[in-house]
Amino acid sequence: MMTPKSELFLGVDGGGTRCRARLCDALGVKLAEAEAGPANIRFGLQAAFASVLDATTRCLEQADLSAADLPRIAACLALAGATEPAELAAAKLHNQSFGRATLTSDAHAACIGAHQGRDGAILIIGTGSIGWATLRGRHHRVGGWGLPVSDEGSGAWLGCETLRRVLSACDGRTAWTDFLRAIFEQFESDPHAIVGWVSRALPRELGSLAPMVVDHVGRGDAAAVELMRLAASHLDAVAARLNSLGATRLALSGGLALSMEEWLSAETRRWVVAPFGDALDGALQLARLSAQSAAA
């Protein structure tokens, strides 16, 4: 049994593009923070936990600790893909070296961190997208079912929709723009190369095209602007559903959140609030709650 003085707390936020970890002592003082590769358990449980271990090891090294200190750690691993029952069940069976480990979704931890554990909602706009609300002790999920059937408005969705429009322009069904031509040239102006790449591309690879959408929006490119407006309309629908469930505060999170916020409707933006913290803060709070519950 770990004593309060010896106990350490680790929060992990594992997303489709990267995995972040933060290590704190029993008083909540940050000892280290590091990041590693993607940790979406839907796209490979072993690879996801390898990223978790990599980020954790870097934190230990920063704090002048070692693997021998893992049993002192109460961890919360908030991982993309843990919203799915089968993936979460498999992750819980994965061998852990931590003294105590709690597994949850990155969306849950982000919502906890954004509102300091109080009622509220979050809209994550990153490689994927998902809406999440915690209201009166209940959790509500909207979207985030993954490509190709969901995640509208996300970076991966923007990448996929961009290529759809490039092929449409190649067919002569829609007009070329500077943005579409720039994307086409990345594939050596070969539509077959696009089709082959998309058939193998992971969400994070599709999402790598999103910054080009944002860049060409700033140049007023018609195709890029149309994509951002469509993405925002999908995200507005998620926000409206969260609001209808009873959420009155909405925080935005994810790598595309800042770029997308101005494209959201006035109705959505009226209840957007600045987050108190992020998914790492939420994961650390959940790790502490788990430790307290076990000690009670």
Long-range contacts (C-beta under 8 A, 24 or more apart in sequence): 2-71, 2-72, 2-74, 2-99, 2-100, 2-291, 6-72, 7-72, 7-73, 7-74, 7-99, 7-291, 8-65, 8-69, 8-72, 8-73, 8-74, 9-73, 9-74, 9-75, 9-284, 9-287, 9-288, 9-291, 10-56, 10-59, 10-73, 10-74, 10-75, 10-76, 10-98, 10-284, 10-287, 11-75, 11-76, 11-78, 11-109, 11-279, 11-280, 11-281, 11-282, 11-283, 11-284, 11-286, 11-287, 12-39, 12-52, 12-55, 12-56, 12-75, 12-76, 12-77, 12-78, 12-79, 12-280, 12-283, 13-78, 13-106, 13-109, 13-110, 13-278, 13-279, 13-280, 13-283, 14-38, 14-39, 14-40, 14-41, 14-48, 14-51, 14-52, 14-77, 14-78, 14-79, 14-80, 14-106, 15-39, 15-40, 15-80, 15-106, 15-126, 15-127, 16-40, 16-43, 16-80, 16-126, 16-127, 16-128, 16-156, 16-202, 16-203, 16-204, 16-207, 17-126, 17-127, 17-204, 17-207, 17-255, 19-48, 19-51, 19-52, 19-54, 19-55, 20-55, 20-279, 20-280, 21-52, 21-55, 21-56, 21-58, 21-59, 21-280, 22-59, 22-280, 22-283, 22-284, 23-56, 23-59, 23-60, 23-62, 23-63, 23-73, 24-284, 28-284, 31-59, 31-62, 31-63, 32-58, 32-59, 32-60, 32-61, 32-62, 32-63, 33-59, 33-62, 33-280, 34-58, 34-59, 34-62, 38-204, 39-79, 39-80, 40-79, 40-80, 40-81, 40-127, 40-128, 40-203, 41-79, 41-80, 41-81, 41-82, 41-87, 41-88, 41-90, 41-91, 42-80, 42-81, 42-84, 42-87, 42-146, 43-81, 43-202, 43-203, 45-87, 45-90, 45-91, 45-94, 48-79, 48-81, 48-91, 49-91, 49-94, 52-77, 52-79, 67-97, 70-97, 70-98, 70-99, 71-97, 71-98, 71-99, 72-99, 73-98, 73-99, 73-100, 74-98, 74-99, 74-100, 74-101, 74-102, 74-287, 74-288, 74-290, 74-291, 75-100, 75-101, 75-102, 75-287, 76-101, 76-102, 76-103, 76-104, 76-109, 76-283, 76-284, 76-286, 76-287, 76-290, 77-101, 77-102, 77-103, 77-104, 77-283, 78-104, 78-105, 78-106, 78-108, 78-109, 78-110, 78-279, 78-282, 78-283, 78-286, 79-103, 79-104, 79-105, 79-106, 80-105, 80-106, 80-127, 80-128, 81-105, 82-106, 83-107, 83-130, 83-141, 83-144, 100-287, 100-290, 100-291, 100-294, 102-286, 102-287, 102-290, 104-283, 104-286, 105-132, 106-279, 107-132, 107-141, 107-144, 108-132, 108-134, 108-139, 108-282, 108-286, 109-279, 109-280, 109-282, 109-283, 109-286, 110-251, 110-253, 110-278, 110-279, 110-282, 111-251, 111-282, 112-281, 112-282, 112-283, 112-285, 112-286, 113-275, 113-276, 113-277, 113-278, 113-279, 113-280, 113-281, 113-282, 113-283, 113-285, 114-251, 114-253, 114-275, 114-276, 114-277, 114-278, 114-282, 115-249, 115-251, 115-275, 115-276, 116-276, 116-277, 116-285, 117-282, 117-285, 119-247, 119-248, 119-249, 120-247, 120-248, 120-249, 120-250, 120-251, 120-273, 121-239, 121-242, 121-243, 121-245, 121-247, 121-249, 121-250, 121-251, 122-250, 122-251, 122-252, 122-253, 122-275, 123-235, 123-238, 123-239, 123-242, 123-250, 123-251, 123-252, 123-253, 123-257, 124-253, 124-254, 124-257, 125-153, 125-154, 125-155, 125-235, 125-252, 125-253, 125-254, 125-255, 125-256, 125-257, 125-260, 126-154, 126-155, 126-207, 126-253, 126-254, 126-255, 126-256, 126-257, 127-154, 127-155, 127-156, 127-203, 127-204, 127-207, 127-254, 127-255, 128-154, 128-155, 128-156, 128-203, 129-153, 129-154, 129-157, 129-234, 129-235, 129-238, 129-254, 130-238, 131-238, 131-239, 131-241, 131-242, 132-242, 133-242, 133-245, 133-246, 133-247, 135-245, 135-246, 135-247, 136-246, 140-242, 140-245, 140-247, 142-238, 142-241, 142-242, 143-238, 146-203, 147-203, 147-206, 151-203, 152-231, 152-234, 152-235, 152-238, 153-231, 153-232, 153-234, 153-235, 153-238, 153-260, 154-203, 154-207, 154-231, 154-256, 155-203, 155-206, 155-207, 155-208, 155-209, 155-210, 155-255, 155-256, 156-203, 156-204, 156-206, 156-207, 156-210, 157-206, 157-231, 157-234, 158-207, 158-209, 158-210, 158-213, 158-227, 158-231, 158-256, 159-201, 159-205, 159-206, 159-207, 159-208, 159-209, 159-210, 160-198, 160-206, 161-227, 161-230, 161-231, 162-209, 162-212, 162-213, 162-227, 163-194, 163-198, 163-209, 165-223, 165-227, 166-191, 166-194, 167-191, 167-194, 167-195, 174-223, 175-222, 177-216, 177-221, 177-222, 177-223, 177-224, 178-216, 178-219, 178-221, 179-212, 179-213, 179-216, 179-219, 179-221, 179-223, 179-224, 180-223, 182-212, 182-216, 183-209, 183-212, 210-256, 214-256, 214-259, 217-259, 228-260, 228-263, 229-263, 231-260, 231-263, 232-260, 232-263, 232-264, 232-265, 233-265, 235-260, 235-264, 235-268, 236-264, 236-265, 236-267, 236-268, 239-264, 239-268, 240-267, 240-268, 243-271, 249-273, 251-275, 253-278, 253-279
